[in-house]
Amino acid sequence: MKIHYISEQNSILNHFLAQLRDVEKQKDSMRFRKNIERIGEIMAYELSKNLTYKAIDVKTPLGVKHTTCIKDNIVLCSILRAGLALHTGFMNFFDDAENGFVSAYRSHNTSDNTSEILVEYQAAPSFDNKVLLMIDPMLATGQSLVAVIQKLLVNQTPKELHIAVVIAAPEGIAYLEQELPENVHLWVATLDQGLDSHNYIIPGLGDAGDLAYGQKL
């Protein structure tokens, strides 16, 4: 798997990441959502450098400009609900992209204390021979993300698969490397220390979905 760590070079990305983590600024859910969206825009720009382009001629009022535009057909696919703000950031840049949404949650078996990831809601266009971009803010264990991708790939094969996450734990990256093909691209805004005993990312930022949209039951 090809991994891209975007925050290794100082940029305004780190400014937005710092605000996301700040427990005082997190009280403003609108700012939290906006910062996630901004990070999505920055990641979309960086990812765009790896896409395929074609030559075009653009007629201007004073002549013709020879330039390039994106050749790839792109499908943005987010995991509900935390991925929505990040999805908006990518959609702001890839405005011609098609869009998909998938839900995933952990179901616990009380009889033997085991659990599994269930993927039940799926609304996505065809992505055969297109660039599929999976969007999920937090990569903790990686199990939900892998479950979603494996279900999506049962009947369709994208030209390329890119995964975009804001904060990742090393354990989640290792799991993706184990379960997904080598030609997958993983885009990470920032890498954190690891997971605690409850599989929460440390230092992390808390529950991205709750901070963006309010606490769930």
Summary of the structure (lengths in Angstrom):
residues: 217
radius of gyration: 18.1
end to end distance: 36.3
largest distance: 74.0
contacts: 674
relative contact order: 0.18
helix: 34%
strand: 33%
